[in-house]
């Protein structure tokens, strides 16, 4: 992780499973040069662990709030201290 990079855990709530949300998130993150992963959770949310420059992360979060798939009712953002190294952004099943 570069010294200027930050890492966030983002949880999406609403109609976010079964609508292609993980694929939208993956494609968006890859276009923005971010690293990490996205996955469905057992409680119906979508979880993203994402790392990158602060300005890109802010744009990423804003784009998630206006996702064209499903319906995002809530975006919860937390600082994340996961020490896993990422080389790209992918979907976890």
TAURLIN-V705912 format. One record per pair of residues at least 6 apart in sequence whose C-alpha atoms are under 6 Angstrom apart, sorted by the first residue. I is the first residue (numbers start at 1). J is the second residue. D is the distance in whole Angstrom. If there is no record, write none. Layout:
I;J;D, I;J;D
This chain:
5;52;5, 5;53;5, 6;51;6, 6;52;6, 7;50;6, 7;51;4, 7;80;6, 8;49;6, 8;50;5, 8;78;6, 8;79;5, 8;80;5, 9;48;6, 9;49;5, 9;77;6, 9;78;5, 9;80;5, 10;47;6, 10;48;5, 10;76;6, 10;77;5, 11;46;6, 11;47;5, 11;75;6, 11;76;5, 12;45;6, 12;46;5, 12;74;6, 12;75;5, 13;45;5, 13;72;6, 13;73;6, 13;74;5, 14;71;6, 14;72;5, 14;73;5, 15;70;5, 15;71;5, 16;70;5, 19;70;6, 26;90;6, 34;51;6, 34;52;5, 35;50;6, 35;51;5, 35;86;6, 35;88;5, 35;89;4, 36;49;5, 36;50;5, 36;86;6, 36;89;5, 37;48;6, 37;49;5, 37;89;5, 37;90;5, 37;91;6, 38;47;6, 38;48;4, 38;91;5, 39;46;6, 39;47;5, 39;91;6, 39;92;5, 40;46;4
